[in-house]
Amino acid sequence: MGANKAEISKTILELEKSFNERWSVGDNRGYLDNYAEEVSYFDPILKELVVGRDKVIAHIDSIYSNPHIVRSEYLNPAVSVADGGDFAILAYNLNTYVLDDGNERQLRAWNATEAYRLIDGEWHIVHSHWAFTQTATAAIAS
């Protein structure tokens, strides 16, 4: 019997949303506590890959402040689950919104990719890649 890919996909998406909701109100520990020891992390403000839980946490703690996000849109989520059911990759677009003089305005538009692995019965992020949705002004291949 193979892995229940639909159930795993649902679990991964629910986890991600729970981490994001905590992040949005000023609690970054959802993500940070979930990172695996060997996590690797791409951040759009860094040129290099950050590897290792302690280094990733130190980086995020050094730049994080409460974003006061009032709404998030999770667009085009796609979860690919390995046949063994112990590894999954989630990719999605995330639009975040804040209040500005009482009106909602978009704060950021992200492309997000998270690789999750089942470790000791719990899903942990082993790779995280965040990118701004629009960085180039023309279509380029390399």
ABEGO torsion letter per residue (X at the ends): XBBBAAAAAAAAAAAAAAAAAAAAAGBAAAAAAABBAABBBBBAABABBBBEAAAAAAAAAAABBBAGBABBBBBGBBBBBBAAGABBBBBBBBBBBBBBGGBBBBABBBBBBBBBBBBGGBBBBABBBBBBABABABBBAX
